[in-house]
Structure formats: C-alpha cells, structure tokens
Amino acid sequence: MGQLSERIKNFHPLRKVVYFFVGLFSYPGLAIINKLKISGTEHFKNLPRQKVLFVSNHQTYFADVITFLHIFCAVKWGKKNRLGIPYYLLNPFTRVNYVAAEATMKGSFISRLFLLAGGITVKRTWNKESKEVRKGLDVSDTRKIHRALEKNWVITFPQGTTKPFAPGRKGTALLIKQVKPVVIPVVINGFWRAFNKKGLKFKKKGTLLSVTFKAPLEINYEDSTDTILAQVMDAIEQSKDFMMKGKHHWQTAE
C-alpha cells in the first residue's frame, strides 16, 4: 500500500487536478480577501529542476505551503513577484514536494487530499516529555526527502512547528550536507494573523501577507551540522538575533 500511495502522489496528471481545485479554493483568501506581497522570485532564474531546497519559517499548517505553490506556478507562467489572474492553474508547476508531519496530514479529508499535491510525510521523533529534545528524522523519512530532491524542488520548515523562534532541527542541516542542494531561504509573515493554525479559516481579513525569497545560501558543505543549521536559521530570521526585532514576531502560535 505504501508504494501504491507514493505512485499516486507522484502521478503528475492527478497532481495537476489537485493543484487546480486547491488553487481555486485558496486564491481569494490570498489575493483578494487579504493582500499578498511577493519578493525575490528573480532568484528562481536559472535554478536547476532538481536538488533545490526551500527552507522557511512556518506560521500555519497549510496556507504557507499553498501560497508557495501558487507562486511557483505563477513564476512558471512568467509572472514576477505577483500572482495576477490564476490562469496558471490550468498548467501548474508540479515538480515540487513539501515536508509535513504525518500526524497533521492524516487529520482530515482536506489534509489527505492535499497530500496528493506532493506531500512528504515525516514522523515527529522528539521526546514527548520535552519538546526541546529532538532526535531527528526517521531513517526512512530521510530517504523519502533524498529521493524527492533528486527529482524535484522541496519545501521544508526546519523548525517543524508554527511556534516562532523554536529551535531548528539538525536533520535539515544533515540533509543539506548529504545532498548538497541549492538552498533558498524564505521568510513569511502575516499568515498567523490572517488565518487560524491550520490555515484554512480566516482570523482577520485585509491582512498583508508577505513572502520573501532570498538569494541562494553560500554553504560550505564541509561545515558541521551546527554551523549549517545556524546559517539556515539566521537566513530565515528565526535565530536569537531576530527574536525581538519586530512586532510581527510577538505571537504565541504553537
């Protein structure tokens, strides 16, 4: 069943159908009811078709990833730092996967459907008694992400939680050392204010949502995992240096 599930998720015609309907459902909330500001898509120019890892801070379970997929599709159709009219959903960009917690993605029909848009499920393996003690990814989960990077772009959230300034996971740095992908940092803001935790219901309309793609990181793949992780966390503005720099970080999402 596991192999069949993976084949279904990687069947691109089906993925295009899922993109179309998820895209139509989500577009008004991103571009009409709220305001979306995109910057940095010029860094997509000349990116390879595989081994590109987008690392981002995390504010909702679904709205963050859905917005990334909208942007990737729009860029495929030649748009720069904007979505415009979503005709790009007629032929979306589907060479992308995203990493998500298995428990989250099995929680509802909507989440199971969204898995077909390229989800890679991973098990949460940190100690339940202390959320700060993290043990890293399961070996089989690591292999799934490796395989995805060999074929596509991959979106991951190093913190694995929507709580701001939570420590990053060393598994992200280890993945970077092993696969040596192009690493694009992403900083998002406003999603926690506009949407509920799942990102499927509105909390506040008329919110400015921002997505900033930064230039690829210059990484020394021979550095320690601690050094690489610190570089990533600083790039996505979730390090201690950024903790008290803006009102948008004064939130209590978990």
DRENLUMKOL-123471 format. One line per 3 residues: for each residue y, z negated, x of N, C-alpha, C. Coordinates in nm, 2 decimals. Each point is the difference from the previous one (the first is absolute). Layout:
# residues N
Y,Z,X,Y,Z,X,Y,Z,X | ...
# end
This chain:
# residues 254
-0.12,0.00,0.08,0.12,0.00,-0.08,0.13,0.00,0.09 | -0.01,-0.07,0.11,0.12,-0.01,0.09,0.04,0.14,0.05 | -0.10,0.08,0.05,0.02,0.13,0.05,0.06,0.09,-0.11
-0.06,-0.01,-0.12,0.05,0.08,-0.11,0.14,-0.03,-0.04 | 0.03,-0.13,0.00,0.14,-0.04,-0.02,0.10,0.05,0.10 | -0.04,0.00,0.13,0.09,0.05,0.10,0.02,0.16,-0.02
-0.11,0.07,-0.03,0.01,0.14,-0.02,0.10,0.03,-0.12 | -0.01,-0.08,-0.11,0.09,0.03,-0.11,0.14,-0.03,0.04 | 0.03,-0.10,0.07,0.13,-0.03,0.05,0.06,0.10,0.09
-0.09,0.07,0.07,0.05,0.10,0.10,-0.01,0.14,-0.06 | -0.03,0.01,-0.13,0.00,0.13,-0.06,0.14,0.04,-0.04 | 0.06,0.09,0.07,0.15,0.02,-0.01,0.04,0.06,-0.13
-0.07,0.09,-0.07,0.04,0.04,-0.13,0.01,-0.12,-0.10 | -0.09,-0.09,0.00,0.01,-0.12,-0.08,0.12,-0.09,0.04 | 0.02,-0.01,0.13,0.11,-0.08,0.05,0.13,0.06,-0.05
0.01,0.13,0.00,0.13,0.07,-0.05,0.02,-0.03,-0.15 | -0.10,-0.01,-0.08,0.01,-0.04,-0.14,0.06,-0.14,-0.01 | -0.06,-0.09,0.08,0.04,-0.14,-0.01,0.15,-0.01,0.05
0.04,0.07,0.10,0.14,0.00,0.05,0.09,0.05,-0.11 | -0.04,0.11,-0.07,0.08,0.05,-0.10,0.03,-0.10,-0.11 | -0.10,-0.07,-0.05,0.02,-0.09,-0.12,0.06,-0.13,0.05
-0.04,-0.05,0.12,0.07,-0.12,0.05,0.14,0.03,0.03 | 0.03,0.12,0.06,0.13,0.04,0.03,0.09,0.01,-0.12 | -0.05,0.06,-0.10,0.08,0.02,-0.13,0.03,-0.14,-0.06
-0.09,-0.09,0.00,0.01,-0.13,-0.06,0.10,-0.09,0.08 | 0.00,0.02,0.14,0.08,-0.09,0.08,0.14,0.06,0.03 | 0.02,0.13,-0.01,0.13,0.06,0.05,0.12,-0.06,-0.07
0.00,-0.02,-0.14,0.12,-0.05,-0.06,0.04,-0.14,0.06 | -0.09,-0.09,0.02,0.03,-0.13,0.05,0.06,0.00,0.14 | -0.04,0.11,0.08,0.05,0.01,0.14,0.14,0.07,0.01
0.01,0.10,-0.08,0.12,0.09,0.02,0.10,0.01,-0.12 | -0.04,-0.06,-0.11,0.09,0.00,-0.12,0.04,-0.14,-0.04 | -0.10,-0.08,-0.03,0.03,-0.14,-0.04,0.06,-0.08,0.11
-0.05,0.03,0.12,0.05,-0.06,0.13,0.06,0.11,0.09 | 0.06,-0.04,0.11,0.05,0.10,0.09,-0.07,0.00,0.13 | -0.05,0.11,0.05,-0.08,0.01,0.12,0.08,0.06,0.11
0.01,-0.07,0.11,0.07,0.05,0.12,-0.10,0.02,0.11 | -0.02,0.12,0.05,-0.09,0.03,0.10,0.07,0.04,0.13 | -0.05,-0.04,0.11,0.06,0.04,0.13,-0.11,0.02,0.10
0.02,0.09,0.10,-0.09,0.01,0.11,-0.11,0.10,-0.02 | 0.00,0.08,-0.10,-0.11,0.10,-0.02,0.01,0.11,0.11 | 0.11,0.01,0.07,0.01,0.09,0.11,-0.10,-0.03,0.11
-0.05,-0.12,0.00,-0.10,-0.04,0.10,-0.14,0.06,-0.03 | -0.02,0.05,-0.12,-0.12,0.07,-0.04,-0.02,0.13,0.07 | 0.11,0.06,0.05,-0.01,0.13,0.06,-0.09,0.00,0.12
-0.09,0.10,0.00,-0.10,0.02,0.11,-0.10,-0.11,0.01 | -0.02,-0.09,-0.10,-0.11,-0.10,0.00,-0.13,0.08,-0.01 | -0.10,-0.05,0.07,-0.13,0.06,-0.02,-0.06,-0.03,-0.13
-0.10,0.07,-0.04,-0.06,-0.01,-0.13,-0.10,-0.12,-0.01 | -0.03,-0.06,0.11,-0.08,-0.12,0.01,0.04,-0.09,0.10 | -0.06,-0.12,0.01,0.04,-0.11,0.09,0.15,-0.03,0.00
0.05,-0.02,-0.12,0.13,-0.05,-0.03,-0.01,-0.13,-0.08 | 0.05,-0.11,0.05,-0.01,-0.13,-0.06,0.14,-0.05,-0.05 | 0.02,-0.01,-0.13,0.12,-0.06,-0.05,-0.02,-0.15,-0.02
0.09,-0.08,0.07,-0.01,-0.14,-0.01,0.12,-0.05,-0.07 | -0.02,-0.08,-0.10,0.12,-0.04,-0.09,-0.01,-0.15,-0.04 | 0.12,-0.05,-0.03,0.00,-0.13,-0.07,-0.05,0.02,-0.14
-0.03,-0.10,-0.08,-0.07,0.01,-0.13,0.07,-0.09,-0.10 | 0.03,0.06,-0.12,0.07,-0.08,-0.10,-0.06,0.00,-0.14 | -0.08,0.10,-0.03,-0.08,0.00,-0.12,-0.14,0.07,0.03
-0.09,-0.03,-0.09,-0.14,0.06,0.02,0.00,0.15,0.00 | 0.07,0.06,-0.10,-0.02,0.14,-0.02,0.13,0.09,0.01 | 0.12,-0.06,-0.04,0.12,0.08,0.00,0.03,0.05,0.14
-0.02,-0.08,0.11,0.03,0.04,0.13,-0.08,0.13,0.04 | -0.13,0.00,-0.02,-0.08,0.11,0.04,0.03,0.12,-0.08 | 0.02,-0.02,-0.13,0.03,0.11,-0.09,0.12,0.07,0.04
0.10,-0.07,0.04,0.13,0.06,0.05,-0.02,0.08,0.12 | -0.08,-0.05,0.10,-0.04,0.07,0.12,-0.06,0.14,-0.04 | -0.09,-0.01,-0.09,-0.07,0.13,-0.04,0.10,0.10,-0.06
0.09,-0.05,-0.09,0.10,0.09,-0.05,0.08,0.06,0.12 | 0.04,-0.08,0.09,0.08,0.05,0.11,-0.07,0.10,0.08 | -0.13,-0.02,0.04,-0.08,0.09,0.07,-0.01,0.14,-0.07
-0.02,-0.01,-0.13,-0.01,0.12,-0.08,0.13,0.08,0.00 | 0.11,-0.07,-0.02,0.13,0.06,0.00,0.03,0.07,0.13 | -0.03,-0.07,0.11,0.02,0.06,0.14,-0.08,0.12,0.01
-0.12,0.00,-0.05,-0.09,0.12,0.01,0.07,0.12,-0.06 | 0.08,-0.02,-0.11,0.07,0.10,-0.07,0.14,0.03,0.06 | 0.02,-0.05,0.12,0.13,0.03,0.06,0.12,-0.09,-0.03
-0.02,-0.11,-0.07,0.11,-0.09,-0.04,0.02,-0.09,0.12 | 0.13,-0.04,0.02,0.03,-0.09,0.11,0.07,-0.12,-0.06 | -0.06,-0.12,0.02,0.05,-0.13,-0.04,0.04,0.00,-0.15
-0.08,0.06,-0.08,0.02,0.00,-0.15,-0.12,0.05,-0.07 | -0.01,-0.04,-0.12,-0.12,0.04,-0.08,0.04,0.13,-0.09 | 0.12,-0.01,-0.06,0.04,0.11,-0.09,-0.10,0.01,-0.12
0.00,0.11,-0.06,-0.09,0.03,-0.11,-0.15,0.00,0.05 | -0.09,-0.07,-0.06,-0.13,-0.02,0.05,-0.10,0.11,-0.02 | 0.05,0.13,0.02,-0.09,0.11,-0.01,-0.10,0.00,0.12
0.03,-0.08,0.10,-0.09,-0.01,0.11,-0.14,-0.06,-0.04 | -0.01,-0.06,-0.12,-0.12,-0.06,-0.04,-0.10,0.11,-0.04 | 0.05,0.13,-0.02,-0.09,0.11,-0.03,-0.09,0.03,0.11
0.04,-0.03,0.12,-0.08,0.03,0.12,0.03,-0.11,0.11 | -0.05,-0.12,-0.03,0.04,-0.12,0.08,-0.06,0.00,0.14 | 0.06,-0.08,0.09,-0.06,-0.02,0.13,-0.11,-0.11,-0.01
-0.12,0.04,0.03,-0.11,-0.10,-0.02,-0.07,-0.04,0.13 | 0.05,0.05,0.11,-0.07,-0.04,0.13,0.06,-0.14,0.05 | -0.02,-0.10,-0.09,0.05,-0.13,0.03,-0.09,-0.10,-0.06
-0.02,-0.11,0.07,-0.08,-0.11,-0.06,0.09,-0.13,0.02 | -0.03,-0.10,-0.08,0.07,-0.13,0.02,-0.10,-0.11,-0.01 | 0.03,-0.11,0.08,-0.09,-0.11,0.01,0.04,-0.11,-0.10
-0.10,-0.05,-0.08,0.03,-0.10,-0.10,-0.12,-0.10,-0.01 | 0.04,-0.12,-0.04,-0.10,-0.11,-0.02,-0.10,0.04,-0.11 | -0.13,-0.02,0.03,-0.11,0.04,-0.09,0.02,-0.08,-0.13
0.03,-0.13,0.00,0.02,-0.08,-0.12,0.11,0.05,-0.09 | 0.11,0.05,0.06,0.11,0.05,-0.07,-0.04,0.13,-0.07 | -0.07,0.09,0.07,-0.03,0.13,-0.06,-0.11,0.00,-0.10
-0.07,-0.11,-0.01,-0.11,-0.01,-0.11,0.05,-0.08,-0.12 | 0.13,-0.03,0.00,0.05,-0.10,-0.10,0.02,0.06,-0.14 | 0.02,0.14,-0.01,0.03,0.06,-0.13,-0.04,0.14,0.00
0.01,0.06,-0.12,-0.03,0.15,-0.01,0.10,0.08,0.08 | 0.13,-0.04,-0.01,0.11,0.07,0.07,-0.03,0.00,0.15 | -0.03,-0.12,0.05,-0.02,-0.01,0.15,-0.12,0.08,0.04
-0.11,0.00,-0.08,-0.12,0.08,0.03,0.04,0.15,0.00 | 0.08,0.04,-0.10,0.04,0.14,0.00,0.08,0.04,0.12 | 0.09,-0.09,0.04,0.09,0.03,0.11,-0.08,0.00,0.13
-0.12,-0.06,0.01,-0.08,0.01,0.12,-0.03,0.15,0.03 | -0.01,0.08,-0.11,-0.03,0.14,0.02,0.11,0.08,0.06 | 0.12,-0.06,0.02,0.11,0.06,0.07,-0.01,-0.02,0.15
-0.11,-0.05,0.05,-0.02,-0.01,0.14,-0.01,-0.14,0.05 | -0.04,-0.10,-0.08,-0.01,-0.13,0.04,-0.11,-0.03,0.10 | 0.03,-0.08,0.10,-0.11,-0.06,0.09,0.00,-0.15,-0.03
-0.11,-0.05,-0.06,0.00,-0.14,-0.03,-0.06,-0.08,0.12 | 0.07,-0.11,0.02,-0.05,-0.09,0.11,-0.01,-0.14,-0.06 | -0.09,-0.08,0.06,-0.03,-0.14,-0.04,0.10,-0.09,0.07
0.05,-0.09,-0.07,0.08,-0.11,0.06,-0.09,-0.10,0.07 | 0.02,-0.01,0.13,-0.10,-0.08,0.07,0.07,-0.12,0.07 | 0.12,-0.04,-0.04,0.06,-0.12,0.06,-0.06,-0.13,-0.07
0.01,-0.11,0.07,-0.05,-0.12,-0.05,0.08,-0.04,-0.13 | -0.08,-0.03,-0.11,0.07,-0.03,-0.12,0.07,-0.14,0.00 | -0.05,-0.08,0.09,0.07,-0.14,0.01,0.13,0.01,0.07
0.03,0.10,0.08,0.12,0.01,0.07,0.04,0.15,0.00 | 0.10,0.04,-0.07,0.03,0.14,-0.01,0.06,0.06,0.13 | 0.04,-0.09,0.09,0.05,0.05,0.12,-0.11,0.03,0.11
-0.12,-0.04,-0.03,-0.11,0.02,0.09,-0.07,0.13,-0.04 | 0.02,0.11,0.08,-0.05,0.12,-0.04,-0.11,0.05,0.10 | -0.11,0.05,-0.06,-0.11,0.04,0.09,-0.01,0.15,0.02
0.09,0.08,-0.05,-0.01,0.14,0.02,-0.08,0.07,-0.11 | -0.01,0.14,0.02,-0.08,0.08,-0.09,-0.15,-0.01,0.02 | -0.07,0.02,-0.11,-0.14,0.02,0.01,-0.03,0.13,0.08
-0.11,0.00,0.08,-0.02,0.12,0.08,-0.02,0.13,-0.08 | -0.06,-0.01,-0.11,-0.02,0.12,-0.09,0.14,0.05,-0.05 | 0.09,-0.10,-0.03,0.13,0.04,-0.05,0.08,0.07,0.11
-0.02,-0.05,0.13,0.07,0.06,0.11,-0.05,0.15,0.02 | -0.13,0.02,-0.02,-0.05,0.14,0.02,0.06,0.09,-0.11 | 0.02,-0.05,-0.12,0.05,0.08,-0.11,0.14,0.05,0.03
0.08,-0.09,0.06,0.14,0.03,0.03,0.00,0.10,0.12 | -0.09,-0.02,0.10,-0.01,0.09,0.11,-0.03,0.14,-0.05 | -0.10,0.01,-0.09,-0.04,0.13,-0.05,0.12,0.07,-0.08
0.07,-0.08,-0.07,0.11,0.06,-0.08,0.11,0.05,0.10 | 0.03,-0.07,0.11,0.10,0.04,0.09,-0.04,0.13,0.07 | -0.13,0.02,0.02,-0.05,0.12,0.07,0.03,0.12,-0.08
0.02,-0.01,-0.14,0.02,0.11,-0.09,0.14,0.00,-0.06 | 0.07,-0.11,-0.02,0.12,-0.01,-0.08,0.10,-0.09,0.06 | 0.11,-0.01,-0.07,0.10,-0.11,0.02,-0.05,-0.12,-0.07
0.03,-0.12,0.05,-0.04,-0.12,-0.06,0.12,-0.10,-0.01 | 0.01,-0.06,-0.12,0.11,-0.10,-0.02,-0.07,-0.14,0.00 | 0.06,-0.09,0.08,-0.05,-0.14,0.00,0.11,-0.10,0.00
-0.03,-0.12,-0.04,0.09,-0.11,-0.01,-0.05,-0.11,0.09 | 0.05,-0.01,0.12,-0.06,-0.09,0.10,0.00,-0.15,-0.05 | 0.08,-0.04,-0.09,0.00,-0.14,-0.04,-0.11,-0.02,-0.11
-0.04,0.10,-0.07,-0.10,-0.02,-0.10,0.04,-0.08,-0.12 | 0.12,-0.03,-0.01,0.05,-0.08,-0.11,0.14,0.04,-0.04 | 0.05,-0.03,-0.12,0.14,0.04,-0.04,0.09,-0.12,0.04
-0.05,-0.10,0.06,0.09,-0.11,0.04,0.08,0.04,0.12 | 0.13,-0.01,0.00,0.08,0.05,0.11,-0.02,-0.09,0.13 | 0.00,0.06,0.11,-0.01,-0.06,0.13,-0.13,-0.08,0.02
-0.10,0.04,-0.07,-0.14,-0.05,0.03,-0.04,0.06,0.13 | -0.08,-0.07,0.08,-0.04,0.06,0.13,-0.08,0.13,-0.02 | 0.01,0.09,0.09,-0.08,0.12,0.00,-0.14,-0.02,0.05
-0.09,0.09,-0.04,-0.14,-0.01,0.04,-0.02,0.07,0.13 | -0.08,-0.06,0.09,-0.03,0.07,0.13,-0.08,0.12,-0.02 | -0.07,0.01,-0.12,-0.08,0.12,-0.02,0.08,0.13,0.00
0.12,-0.01,-0.04,0.09,0.12,0.00,0.02,0.04,0.15 | 0.03,-0.10,0.08,0.03,0.03,0.15,-0.13,0.06,0.06 | -0.11,-0.06,-0.03,-0.13,0.04,0.06,-0.03,0.15,-0.05
0.03,0.03,-0.12,-0.02,0.13,-0.05,0.09,0.10,0.08 | 0.12,-0.04,0.02,0.09,0.09,0.08,-0.05,0.02,0.14 | -0.05,-0.10,0.06,-0.05,0.01,0.14,-0.12,0.09,0.00
-0.09,-0.01,-0.10,-0.12,0.08,0.00,0.02,0.15,-0.03 | 0.08,0.02,-0.11,0.01,0.14,-0.05,0.12,0.07,0.07 | 0.10,-0.07,0.05,0.12,0.05,0.06,0.07,0.10,-0.09
0.03,-0.04,-0.12,0.07,0.09,-0.10,0.15,0.01,0.03 | 0.07,0.09,-0.06,0.15,0.00,-0.01,0.03,-0.11,-0.10 | 0.08,-0.10,0.03,0.04,-0.11,-0.08,0.14,0.01,-0.05
0.01,0.01,-0.14,0.13,0.01,-0.06,0.03,-0.13,-0.07 | 0.10,-0.07,0.04,0.04,-0.13,-0.07,0.08,0.04,-0.13 | -0.02,-0.08,-0.10,0.07,0.02,-0.13,0.05,-0.14,-0.04
0.13,0.00,-0.05,0.06,-0.12,-0.05,0.04,0.03,-0.15 | -0.06,-0.08,-0.09,0.04,0.02,-0.14,0.08,-0.12,-0.05 | 0.07,0.02,-0.11,0.08,-0.11,-0.05,0.03,0.03,-0.15
0.01,-0.11,-0.08,0.04,0.01,-0.14,-0.12,0.00,-0.10 | -0.12,0.03,0.05,-0.11,0.01,-0.09,-0.04,-0.13,-0.06 | 0.01,-0.11,0.08,-0.03,-0.13,-0.06,0.10,-0.04,-0.11
0.12,0.05,0.01,0.10,-0.03,-0.10,-0.02,0.08,-0.12 | -0.04,0.13,0.01,-0.01,0.09,-0.11,-0.13,-0.01,-0.08 | -0.11,-0.04,0.07,-0.13,0.00,-0.06,-0.07,-0.14,0.01
-0.10,-0.01,-0.09,-0.08,-0.12,0.01,-0.09,0.01,0.13 | -0.08,-0.10,0.02,-0.08,-0.01,0.12,-0.09,0.13,0.02 | -0.06,0.04,-0.12,-0.09,0.11,0.01,0.08,0.14,0.02
0.13,-0.01,-0.04,0.08,0.13,0.01,-0.02,0.09,-0.12 | -0.05,-0.05,-0.11,-0.03,0.08,-0.12,0.10,-0.03,-0.11 | 0.07,-0.11,0.00,0.09,-0.04,-0.10,0.14,-0.03,0.06
0.10,0.03,-0.08,0.14,-0.02,0.04,0.04,-0.15,-0.01 | 0.07,-0.04,0.11,0.07,-0.14,-0.01,0.15,0.02,-0.02 | 0.05,0.10,0.07,0.15,0.02,0.00,0.02,0.15,0.01
0.07,0.06,-0.10,0.03,0.14,0.01,0.13,0.03,0.07 | 0.01,0.12,0.05,0.12,0.04,0.07,0.01,-0.05,0.14 | -0.12,-0.03,0.06,-0.01,-0.06,0.13,0.00,0.11,0.11
0.06,-0.02,0.11,0.00,0.09,0.11,-0.13,-0.02,0.08 | -0.08,0.10,0.00,-0.13,0.00,0.08,0.03,0.08,0.13 | -0.03,-0.06,0.11,0.02,0.08,0.12,-0.13,0.01,0.08
-0.02,0.12,0.06,-0.12,0.02,0.09,0.06,0.07,0.12 | -0.02,-0.07,0.12,0.05,0.06,0.12,-0.11,0.02,0.10 | -0.02,0.13,0.04,-0.10,0.04,0.09,0.07,0.00,0.14
-0.06,-0.07,0.10,0.06,0.00,0.13,-0.07,0.10,0.09 | 0.06,0.02,0.12,-0.06,0.09,0.10,-0.14,-0.05,0.04 | -0.09,0.08,0.04,-0.13,-0.05,0.05,0.02,-0.10,0.12
-0.08,-0.10,-0.01,0.01,-0.10,0.11,-0.05,0.05,0.13 | 0.06,-0.04,0.11,-0.05,0.03,0.13,-0.09,-0.11,0.04 | -0.12,0.02,-0.01,-0.10,-0.11,0.03,-0.08,0.03,0.12
-0.01,-0.11,0.08,-0.09,0.00,0.12,-0.14,-0.05,-0.06 | -0.09,0.09,-0.01,-0.13,-0.04,-0.06,-0.08,-0.09,0.08 | 0.04,-0.02,0.13,-0.07,-0.09,0.09,0.05,-0.14,-0.02
0.11,-0.02,-0.07,0.06,-0.14,-0.02,-0.10,-0.08,-0.08 | 0.01,-0.13,0.00,-0.08,-0.09,-0.08,0.02,0.02,-0.15 | -0.09,-0.05,-0.08,0.02,0.01,-0.14,0.11,-0.08,-0.05
0.03,-0.11,0.07,0.11,-0.09,-0.04,0.13,0.07,0.03 | 0.01,0.07,0.11,0.12,0.08,0.03,0.03,0.11,-0.10 | -0.11,0.08,-0.03,0.02,0.11,-0.09,0.03,-0.05,-0.14
-0.07,-0.11,-0.05,0.03,-0.06,-0.13,0.15,-0.05,-0.01 | 0.05,-0.06,0.11,0.14,-0.04,0.00,0.09,0.11,-0.01 | -0.03,0.11,0.07,0.08,0.13,-0.01,0.00,0.05,-0.14
-0.11,0.00,-0.07,-0.01,0.05,-0.13,0.08,-0.09,-0.10 | -0.02,-0.13,0.01,0.07,-0.09,-0.09,0.15,0.01,0.02 | 0.04,0.02,0.12,0.15,0.01,0.02,0.05,0.13,-0.06
-0.08,0.11,0.01,0.04,0.13,-0.05,0.01,0.00,-0.15 | -0.09,-0.08,-0.07,0.01,0.00,-0.15,0.08,-0.12,-0.05 | 0.07,-0.06,0.10,0.10,-0.10,-0.03,-0.06,-0.12,-0.07
-0.11,-0.04,0.04,-0.07,-0.12,-0.05,-0.03,-0.10,0.11 | 0.07,0.01,0.11,-0.02,-0.10,0.11,0.10,-0.11,-0.03 | -0.01,-0.11,0.08,0.09,-0.11,-0.01,0.14,0.03,0.02
0.03,0.10,0.08,0.14,0.04,0.03,0.07,0.05,-0.13 | -0.08,0.06,-0.09,0.06,0.05,-0.12,0.00,-0.09,-0.12 | -0.06,-0.12,0.02,-0.03,-0.09,-0.12,0.12,-0.03,-0.08
0.11,-0.03,0.06,0.12,-0.05,-0.07,0.11,0.10,0.00 | -0.03,0.13,0.02,0.11,0.09,0.02,0.06,0.06,-0.13 | -0.07,-0.01,-0.11,0.05,0.06,-0.13,-0.04,-0.07,-0.12
0.08,0.02,-0.11,-0.03,-0.07,-0.13,-0.13,0.06,-0.06 | -0.03,0.13,0.04,-0.12,0.06,-0.06,-0.13,-0.07,0.05 | 0.01,-0.08,0.10,-0.12,-0.07,0.04,-0.01,-0.14,-0.06
0.09,-0.04,-0.08,0.00,-0.13,-0.07,-0.08,0.01,-0.13 | -0.13,0.01,0.02,-0.09,0.01,-0.12,-0.12,-0.08,0.03 | -0.08,-0.02,-0.11,-0.12,-0.09,0.01,-0.12,0.07,-0.05
-0.01,0.13,0.02,-0.12,0.07,-0.04,-0.12,-0.05,0.08 | -0.12,0.01,-0.05,-0.12,-0.04,0.07,-0.10,0.11,0.01
# end
